[in-house]
Amino acid sequence: MPPSDFSFDESLPTVLAEVRRVQSDIKDGLQAHGFGERDMFHIELAMEEALVNAMKHGNQLDSDKFVRLQYTITPEFFDVRIEDQGAGFNPDDVPDPTMPENLERACGRGLYMIRSFMNEVVYHGRGNIVTMRKQKSPPDADE
């Protein structure tokens, strides 16, 4: 019998240690829903980048602010919504780290990884909300 869909909705304190706890919980859910190692690795890295960005850049590591995390795991996909309490940003203003003039710049790599590892990435509103989706890969994709 396949596992039922799992949904989660929580306000996380702006504490970087929360990122590891959340990643562990998500990995457990992904395993229970039959996601492969490659998909779990991609989701883990994208989640780490997005949550750290929300806490550091969005909330400026302000311990009085929270990051709202909502996600759903099904046997077919992983959906997530992350919202910080910051002013937001325009992701189109972040330089492409693969361009020769940006190769030695530190900014933009996290957004690039998120976009590379997830099937869908959308920034909403003023840029303080991101939704992402990862479709489960076919079983032979890990080979």
C-alpha positions as CSV (number, residue, x, y, z in Angstrom):
1,M,0.0,0.0,0.0
2,P,1.6,3.3,-1.0
3,P,2.0,6.0,1.6
4,S,-0.5,8.8,1.8
5,D,0.3,12.4,0.9
6,F,2.1,14.2,3.7
7,S,1.7,18.0,4.3
8,F,3.6,20.2,6.7
9,D,3.0,23.8,7.7
10,E,5.2,25.5,10.4
11,S,6.7,28.9,11.3
12,L,10.4,28.3,11.8
13,P,12.5,30.6,14.0
14,T,15.3,32.4,12.2
15,V,17.9,30.0,13.5
16,L,20.2,28.3,11.0
17,A,20.2,25.1,13.0
18,E,16.5,24.7,12.1
19,V,17.6,24.1,8.5
20,R,19.2,20.7,9.4
21,R,16.3,19.6,11.4
22,V,13.8,20.4,8.6
23,Q,16.1,18.7,6.0
24,S,16.1,15.5,8.2
25,D,12.3,15.5,8.4
26,I,11.9,16.0,4.7
27,K,14.4,13.3,3.9
28,D,12.5,10.8,6.0
29,G,9.3,11.8,4.2
30,L,10.9,11.5,0.8
31,Q,12.3,8.0,1.6
32,A,8.9,6.9,2.8
33,H,7.4,8.0,-0.5
34,G,10.0,6.2,-2.6
35,F,12.1,9.1,-3.8
36,G,15.6,8.1,-5.1
37,E,18.9,9.2,-3.7
38,R,19.5,11.7,-6.6
39,D,16.1,13.4,-6.1
40,M,16.6,13.6,-2.3
41,F,20.1,15.1,-2.8
42,H,18.7,17.7,-5.2
43,I,15.8,18.6,-2.8
44,E,18.1,18.8,0.2
45,L,20.5,21.2,-1.5
46,A,17.7,23.4,-2.9
47,M,16.0,23.5,0.5
48,E,19.2,24.4,2.3
49,E,19.8,27.2,-0.1
50,A,16.3,28.5,0.0
51,L,15.9,28.4,3.8
52,V,19.3,29.9,4.5
53,N,18.6,32.6,2.0
54,A,15.3,33.3,3.7
55,M,16.9,33.5,7.1
56,K,20.1,35.4,6.2
57,H,19.1,37.7,3.3
58,G,15.3,37.9,3.9
59,N,15.1,38.0,7.7
60,Q,18.7,39.4,8.2
61,L,19.2,36.7,10.9
62,D,16.7,38.7,13.1
63,S,15.7,36.2,15.8
64,D,12.3,38.0,16.2
65,K,11.4,37.0,12.6
66,F,10.1,33.7,11.3
67,V,10.2,31.7,8.1
68,R,7.0,30.0,7.1
69,L,7.6,26.6,5.6
70,Q,4.8,24.6,3.9
71,Y,5.5,21.5,2.0
72,T,3.7,18.4,0.6
73,I,5.2,15.1,-0.3
74,T,3.3,12.7,-2.5
75,P,4.4,9.5,-4.3
76,E,4.8,11.7,-7.5
77,F,6.3,15.1,-6.3
78,F,7.6,17.3,-3.6
79,D,6.1,20.8,-3.4
80,V,7.3,23.6,-1.0
81,R,6.5,27.2,-0.2
82,I,9.0,29.3,1.8
83,E,8.1,32.8,3.0
84,D,10.3,35.1,4.9
85,Q,9.5,38.4,6.6
86,G,12.0,40.5,4.7
87,A,11.7,43.2,2.1
88,G,12.0,40.8,-0.8
89,F,14.1,41.0,-3.9
90,N,13.9,40.6,-7.7
91,P,15.6,37.4,-8.7
92,D,16.1,38.7,-12.2
93,D,18.5,41.3,-10.7
94,V,20.8,38.6,-9.4
95,P,23.8,38.2,-11.8
96,D,24.1,34.8,-13.6
97,P,27.0,33.1,-11.9
98,T,27.9,31.1,-15.1
99,M,28.7,34.3,-17.1
100,P,32.5,34.8,-17.5
101,E,32.3,38.2,-15.7
102,N,30.6,36.7,-12.7
103,L,32.6,33.5,-12.2
104,E,34.6,34.9,-9.3
105,R,31.6,36.7,-7.7
106,A,30.0,35.0,-4.6
107,C,26.4,36.0,-5.4
108,G,23.9,34.1,-7.4
109,R,25.2,30.5,-7.0
110,G,22.5,29.5,-4.5
111,L,19.7,30.7,-6.9
112,Y,21.4,28.9,-9.8
113,M,21.5,25.6,-7.8
114,I,17.9,25.9,-6.8
115,R,16.8,26.5,-10.4
116,S,19.0,23.6,-11.6
117,F,17.8,21.1,-9.0
118,M,14.1,21.7,-8.9
119,N,11.6,21.3,-11.8
120,E,9.8,24.5,-11.0
121,V,10.9,27.6,-9.1
122,V,8.7,30.7,-8.8
123,Y,9.2,33.8,-6.8
124,H,6.0,35.6,-5.7
125,G,5.0,39.0,-4.6
126,R,7.9,41.2,-3.7
127,G,10.3,38.3,-3.8
128,N,10.0,37.1,-0.2
129,I,8.0,34.0,-1.2
130,V,9.3,31.1,-3.3
131,T,7.5,28.0,-4.4
132,M,9.3,25.0,-5.8
133,R,8.4,21.6,-7.1
134,K,10.4,18.5,-7.7
135,Q,8.8,15.7,-9.7
136,K,9.9,12.2,-8.7
137,S,12.4,10.8,-11.3
138,P,11.8,7.4,-12.8
139,P,13.3,4.5,-10.7
140,D,16.2,4.0,-13.2
141,A,17.3,7.7,-12.9
142,D,19.7,6.9,-10.0
143,E,21.8,4.5,-12.0
